[in-house]
């Protein structure tokens, strides 16, 4: 019997786990998450779909080395900036860098410029560069992302005055918790049982680590200097809630304004974040004398004068500029490598790199800054990364199963 020629050839989709393929219904797993320069999680499943079929070992080494190098250096500089005491030459007073909005402005400016270059270089020749703000309707959600991401970071930095950096890293590793909380309470979404177990393990790990922290056992004299782990965890919880709101809003943008790529989001979000934080730095000295400033709880000697205070700190300690600029540059370059990995390989590979990067970040912090962990703290670390590892492994299996089912369906359709 003669075969009938098909009117339209079957289009085969890349199915290898090392080739990125856009799913029609992107899932909300940990493997869909990338990082903005301030540590905020963002969904990156809609990174540019310019997957290369000839991607090999060289590209893999570049992607992994780029993510490790940029984000490990970023984390090292973050801890160095927020914990290193500096002695003023004239007064002899010891002071620490405490200017999160100023730091956010610098790094978002770097990331916006890097995102613009990435958007330009990733646009195929002969095609117009896609606008970072394609319509007026996208302005409101983009502004919400800029505001929430700008608000999240100061709470995170403020928590470091009360908890150590290792606890900070552990809590920041459980990005799934605020996202699930928002989706369960606001959107009435339900999750599989294993996700609740993962969140429970991560939460228990952070609690065990904090309760057995050496800082929690300090004498009352040291606690009078401002160390309050409960208050620090509360501030960090607010930071994580803002992170979750940022991530959920980005999910909405990617779903409602397709096609909207990662480089567009990177450029637009950081441009608007720069505008928000710069406006605060410039206007806060004036706002403090108005009713708005009083309502916000601003004070002349504190938050209202951050720009002047930060510039004064940098003038007294000019060597800090290298750490600030290096921190901003590493965050911006790290984002590019995240999107490069997604567009060249897949989010299955990215999640493995992300989980191992967090573990190496903690090891780097322990080695570089002399942290000592008790046995119970090691148990807490194990619970956190064990939970994250289980989540990553199950997400990988689910993704590979979906790809196998998609291949099988395509084969049946072609018969």
C-alpha positions as CSV (number, residue, x, y, z in Angstrom):
1,X,0.0,0.0,0.0
2,X,1.4,3.3,-1.0
3,X,2.3,5.8,1.7
4,X,0.6,9.1,1.6
5,X,2.9,12.1,1.7
6,X,2.2,14.4,4.7
7,X,1.1,17.9,3.9
8,X,3.3,19.2,6.7
9,X,6.5,17.5,7.9
10,X,6.8,16.5,11.5
11,X,8.8,19.0,13.5
12,X,11.0,17.2,16.0
13,X,11.8,19.1,19.2
14,X,15.2,18.8,20.9
15,X,14.8,16.3,23.6
16,X,18.3,16.0,25.1
17,X,18.6,17.1,28.7
18,X,21.5,19.3,27.6
19,X,19.4,21.1,25.0
20,X,17.0,23.8,26.3
21,X,13.4,23.5,25.1
22,X,10.6,25.9,26.0
23,X,7.7,24.0,27.6
24,X,4.2,25.2,26.8
25,X,3.2,25.0,30.5
26,X,6.3,25.9,32.5
27,X,6.3,24.3,35.9
28,X,7.1,26.1,39.1
29,X,10.0,23.9,40.3
30,X,13.3,25.0,41.7
31,X,14.9,24.3,38.3
32,X,13.0,27.3,36.9
33,X,14.7,29.7,39.2
34,X,17.6,32.0,38.4
35,X,19.2,34.8,40.4
36,X,19.2,38.5,40.2
37,X,22.2,40.4,41.3
38,X,20.7,41.1,44.7
39,X,20.0,37.5,45.4
40,X,16.3,37.6,44.5
41,X,15.0,34.5,42.7
42,X,13.5,35.0,39.3
43,X,11.9,32.6,36.9
44,X,14.1,32.2,33.9
45,X,12.3,29.5,31.9
46,X,11.7,32.0,29.2
47,X,15.3,32.7,28.5
48,X,16.2,33.2,24.9
49,X,15.4,30.0,23.0
50,X,18.6,30.0,21.0
51,X,19.6,26.5,22.0
52,X,22.6,25.1,20.1
53,X,22.5,21.5,19.0
54,X,26.3,21.4,18.9
55,X,26.8,22.5,22.5
56,X,29.6,20.4,24.0
57,X,32.1,20.2,26.8
58,X,33.7,23.6,26.1
59,X,30.3,25.4,26.4
60,X,29.5,23.3,29.6
61,X,32.8,24.3,31.2
62,X,32.3,28.0,30.3
63,X,28.7,28.0,31.7
64,X,29.6,26.2,35.0
65,X,32.8,28.1,35.6
66,X,31.1,31.4,34.9
67,X,28.3,30.7,37.4
68,X,30.7,29.4,40.1
69,X,33.3,32.1,39.6
70,X,30.9,35.1,39.5
71,X,28.5,34.0,42.3
72,X,31.1,32.6,44.6
73,X,33.1,35.9,44.3
74,X,29.8,37.8,44.7
75,X,29.0,36.0,47.9
76,X,32.5,36.5,49.3
77,X,32.4,40.2,48.6
78,X,29.0,40.5,50.1
79,X,30.1,39.0,53.4
80,X,33.3,41.0,53.3
81,X,31.5,44.2,52.8
82,X,28.9,43.7,55.5
83,X,31.2,42.2,58.2
84,X,34.7,43.8,57.8
85,X,35.3,46.6,60.4
86,X,37.2,49.7,59.2
87,X,39.1,52.1,61.4
88,X,38.8,55.8,60.5
89,X,42.2,57.5,60.2
90,X,41.2,60.7,62.0
91,X,38.8,59.7,64.7
92,X,40.1,56.1,65.2
93,X,36.5,54.9,65.4
94,X,35.6,51.4,64.0
95,X,32.8,51.3,61.5
96,X,31.2,48.7,59.1
97,X,29.6,49.3,55.7
98,X,25.8,49.6,56.3
99,X,24.4,51.2,53.2
100,X,22.2,48.6,51.4
101,X,20.2,51.1,49.2
102,X,23.4,52.7,48.0
103,X,24.9,49.2,47.2
104,X,21.7,48.1,45.5
105,X,21.8,51.2,43.3
106,X,25.3,50.5,42.2
107,X,24.7,46.9,41.4
108,X,21.4,47.4,39.6
109,X,23.0,50.1,37.4
110,X,25.8,47.6,36.5
111,X,23.2,44.9,35.8
112,X,21.1,47.2,33.7
113,X,24.1,48.1,31.5
114,X,25.2,44.5,31.3
115,X,21.6,43.4,30.4
116,X,21.4,45.9,27.6
117,X,24.7,44.6,26.1
118,X,23.4,41.0,26.5
119,X,20.1,41.9,24.8
120,X,22.0,43.5,22.0
121,X,24.5,40.7,21.5
122,X,21.8,37.9,21.8
123,X,19.6,39.5,19.1
124,X,20.1,37.8,15.7
125,X,21.6,39.9,12.9
126,X,19.1,41.6,10.7
127,X,16.4,41.6,13.4
128,X,15.3,44.6,15.5
129,X,16.4,44.7,19.1
130,X,13.2,43.8,21.2
131,X,12.1,46.7,23.5
132,X,12.6,46.2,27.2
133,X,9.2,47.7,27.8
134,X,7.0,46.4,24.9
135,X,3.7,47.9,26.1
136,X,2.3,50.2,28.7
137,X,0.5,47.3,30.4
138,X,3.7,45.8,31.5
139,X,4.9,48.9,33.3
140,X,2.8,48.3,36.5
141,X,4.1,44.7,37.1
142,X,7.6,45.7,36.2
143,X,7.4,48.6,38.7
144,X,6.1,46.1,41.3
145,X,9.1,43.8,40.7
146,X,11.5,46.8,41.0
147,X,9.9,48.0,44.3
148,X,9.7,44.6,45.9
149,X,13.3,43.6,44.9
150,X,14.5,47.0,46.1
151,X,12.7,46.6,49.5
152,X,13.9,43.0,50.0
153,X,17.6,43.7,50.1
154,X,17.7,46.3,52.9
155,X,15.8,43.8,55.2
156,X,18.3,41.1,54.3
157,X,21.3,43.3,55.1
158,X,19.7,44.6,58.3
159,X,19.3,41.0,59.5
160,X,23.1,40.5,59.3
161,X,23.5,42.8,62.3
162,X,21.7,40.1,64.4
163,X,22.6,36.8,62.7
164,X,25.8,35.4,61.2
165,X,26.3,35.0,57.5
166,X,26.0,31.2,57.5
167,X,22.5,31.5,58.9
168,X,21.8,34.1,56.3
169,X,22.9,31.7,53.5
170,X,20.9,28.9,54.9
171,X,17.7,30.9,55.1
172,X,18.2,32.4,51.6
173,X,18.6,28.8,50.3
174,X,14.9,28.1,51.0
175,X,13.4,30.2,48.3
176,X,10.6,27.7,47.9
177,X,9.1,28.6,51.3
178,X,7.9,32.2,50.5
179,X,6.8,31.2,47.0
180,X,4.7,28.3,48.4
181,X,3.3,30.4,51.2
182,X,2.1,33.1,48.8
183,X,0.6,30.6,46.3
184,X,-1.2,28.6,49.0
185,X,-2.6,31.6,50.9
186,X,-3.3,34.0,48.0
187,X,-3.7,31.9,44.9
188,X,-5.2,28.8,46.7
189,X,-2.7,26.5,44.9
190,X,-1.9,23.0,46.2
191,X,1.4,21.3,46.1
192,X,2.5,17.6,46.2
193,X,3.3,16.2,49.6
194,X,7.0,16.0,49.0
195,X,7.2,19.8,48.6
196,X,5.7,20.4,52.0
197,X,8.2,17.8,53.4
198,X,11.1,19.6,51.7
199,X,10.0,23.0,53.2
200,X,9.6,21.3,56.7
201,X,13.2,19.9,56.4
202,X,14.6,23.2,55.3
203,X,12.8,25.1,58.0
204,X,13.9,22.6,60.7
205,X,17.5,22.8,59.4
206,X,17.5,26.6,59.7
207,X,16.0,26.4,63.2
208,X,18.5,23.8,64.4
209,X,21.4,25.8,63.0
210,X,20.2,29.1,64.6
211,X,19.4,27.6,68.0
212,X,22.9,26.0,68.2
213,X,24.7,29.1,66.8
214,X,27.5,30.4,68.8
215,X,26.0,33.9,68.5
216,X,22.9,32.7,70.3
217,X,25.0,31.5,73.3
218,X,26.9,34.8,73.7
219,X,26.9,36.5,77.0
220,X,24.3,39.2,77.8
221,X,27.0,41.8,77.3
222,X,27.4,40.9,73.7
223,X,23.6,40.7,73.2
224,X,23.4,44.2,74.5
225,X,25.4,45.3,71.5
226,X,22.5,44.6,69.2
227,X,22.8,40.8,68.5
228,X,19.2,39.5,68.6
229,X,18.8,36.3,66.5
230,X,15.0,36.3,66.7
231,X,14.8,39.8,65.4
232,X,17.3,39.0,62.7
233,X,15.3,36.0,61.6
234,X,12.2,38.2,61.5
235,X,13.9,40.7,59.2
236,X,15.2,37.9,57.1
237,X,11.6,36.5,56.9
238,X,10.4,39.8,55.5
239,X,13.2,39.7,53.0
240,X,12.1,36.2,51.9
241,X,8.5,37.3,51.6
242,X,9.5,40.2,49.3
243,X,11.6,37.7,47.3
244,X,8.5,35.5,46.9
245,X,6.4,38.4,45.8
246,X,9.0,39.4,43.3
247,X,9.2,35.8,41.9
248,X,5.4,35.5,41.6
249,X,5.1,38.8,39.8
250,X,7.9,37.8,37.3
251,X,6.0,34.6,36.7
252,X,3.0,36.6,35.8
253,X,5.0,38.9,33.4
254,X,6.6,35.9,31.6
255,X,3.2,34.3,31.2
256,X,1.1,37.3,30.3
257,X,3.5,39.2,28.0
258,X,4.9,36.5,25.8
259,X,7.4,36.5,24.1
260,X,9.3,38.3,26.9
261,X,12.9,37.1,27.3
262,X,15.3,36.9,30.1
263,X,17.6,39.7,28.8
264,X,14.6,42.0,28.4
265,X,13.6,41.3,32.0
266,X,17.1,41.7,33.2
267,X,17.5,45.1,31.6
268,X,14.0,46.4,32.4
269,X,14.0,45.2,36.0
270,X,17.4,46.7,36.8
271,X,16.7,50.0,35.0
272,X,13.5,50.4,37.1
273,X,15.2,49.3,40.3
274,X,18.0,51.8,39.7
275,X,15.4,54.5,39.3
276,X,13.5,53.5,42.5
277,X,16.6,53.3,44.7
278,X,18.3,56.4,43.2
279,X,15.1,58.4,43.8
280,X,15.0,57.3,47.4
281,X,18.7,58.3,47.9
282,X,18.2,61.7,46.4
283,X,14.7,62.5,47.9
284,X,15.1,61.0,51.4
285,X,16.9,64.0,53.0
286,X,14.0,66.2,51.8
287,X,11.2,63.6,52.7
288,X,12.4,63.3,56.2
289,X,11.2,66.8,57.0
290,X,7.7,66.1,55.6
291,X,4.7,64.1,56.9
292,X,5.6,61.3,54.5
293,X,9.0,60.9,56.1
294,X,7.5,60.9,59.6
295,X,5.0,58.2,58.5
296,X,7.8,56.1,57.0
297,X,9.8,56.4,60.3
298,X,12.8,58.1,58.6
299,X,15.3,59.9,60.7
300,X,17.8,62.6,59.8
301,X,20.9,60.9,61.2
302,X,20.0,57.4,59.8
303,X,18.1,56.3,56.7
304,X,17.4,59.8,55.3
305,X,21.1,60.6,54.8
306,X,22.3,57.3,53.3
307,X,23.7,58.7,50.1
308,X,25.8,61.4,51.9
309,X,26.8,58.9,54.6
310,X,27.8,56.2,52.1
311,X,29.9,58.7,50.1
312,X,31.5,59.9,53.3
313,X,32.3,56.2,54.3
314,X,33.8,55.6,50.8
315,X,35.9,58.8,51.1
316,X,37.3,57.7,54.5
317,X,37.9,54.1,53.2
318,X,38.5,54.4,49.4
319,X,39.6,50.7,49.2
320,X,36.0,49.7,49.7
321,X,35.2,51.0,46.2
322,X,36.9,47.9,44.8
323,X,34.7,45.6,46.8
324,X,31.5,47.5,45.9
325,X,32.3,47.6,42.2
326,X,33.5,44.0,42.1
327,X,30.3,42.9,43.9
328,X,28.1,44.8,41.4
329,X,30.1,43.4,38.4
330,X,30.0,39.8,39.6
331,X,26.2,39.9,40.2
332,X,25.6,41.3,36.7
333,X,27.9,38.8,35.0
334,X,26.5,36.0,37.0
335,X,23.0,36.7,35.6
336,X,24.3,36.6,32.1
337,X,25.8,33.1,32.7
338,X,22.5,32.0,34.2
339,X,20.7,32.9,31.0
340,X,23.5,31.5,28.9
341,X,23.2,28.2,30.6
342,X,19.4,28.0,30.1
343,X,19.6,29.0,26.5
344,X,22.5,26.6,25.7
345,X,21.7,23.6,27.9
346,X,18.6,23.2,30.1
347,X,17.2,24.1,33.5
348,X,18.0,20.5,34.6
349,X,21.7,21.3,34.4
350,X,21.2,24.7,36.0
351,X,19.5,23.3,39.2
352,X,22.5,21.0,39.8
353,X,24.9,23.9,39.4
354,X,22.7,26.1,41.6
355,X,22.5,23.6,44.5
356,X,26.2,22.8,44.5
357,X,27.1,26.5,44.2
358,X,25.2,27.2,47.4
359,X,27.1,24.5,49.2
360,X,30.4,25.8,47.9
361,X,29.4,29.3,49.0
362,X,28.9,28.0,52.5
363,X,32.3,26.2,52.5
364,X,34.0,29.3,51.2
365,X,32.4,31.4,54.0
366,X,33.6,28.9,56.6
367,X,37.2,28.8,55.2
368,X,37.6,32.5,54.3
369,X,36.0,34.0,57.4
370,X,36.9,31.4,60.1
371,X,33.4,30.3,61.0
372,X,33.2,27.2,63.3
373,X,30.3,24.8,63.1
374,X,29.1,22.6,65.9
375,X,27.8,19.1,65.2
376,X,24.2,20.2,65.5
377,X,24.9,23.1,63.1
378,X,26.3,20.6,60.6
379,X,23.1,18.6,61.1
380,X,21.1,21.8,60.3
381,X,23.1,22.4,57.2
382,X,22.5,18.7,56.2
383,X,18.8,19.1,56.6
384,X,18.7,22.3,54.5
385,X,20.8,21.0,51.6
386,X,19.3,17.5,51.9
387,X,15.9,19.0,51.4
388,X,17.0,21.2,48.5
389,X,18.8,18.2,47.0
390,X,15.6,16.0,47.2
391,X,13.6,18.8,45.6
392,X,16.2,19.1,42.8
393,X,16.3,15.3,42.2
394,X,12.5,15.0,42.0
395,X,12.3,18.0,39.7
396,X,14.9,16.5,37.5
397,X,13.0,13.2,37.3
398,X,9.7,15.0,36.5
399,X,11.3,17.0,33.8
400,X,13.0,14.0,32.2
401,X,9.7,12.1,32.4
402,X,7.9,14.9,30.6
403,X,10.5,15.1,27.9
404,X,10.3,11.3,27.4
405,X,6.5,11.5,27.2
406,X,6.7,14.3,24.7
407,X,9.1,12.3,22.5
408,X,6.8,9.3,22.7
409,X,3.8,11.3,21.7
410,X,5.8,12.8,18.8
411,X,6.8,9.3,17.6
412,X,3.2,8.1,17.7
413,X,2.0,11.1,15.8
414,X,4.6,10.5,13.1
415,X,3.6,6.9,12.6
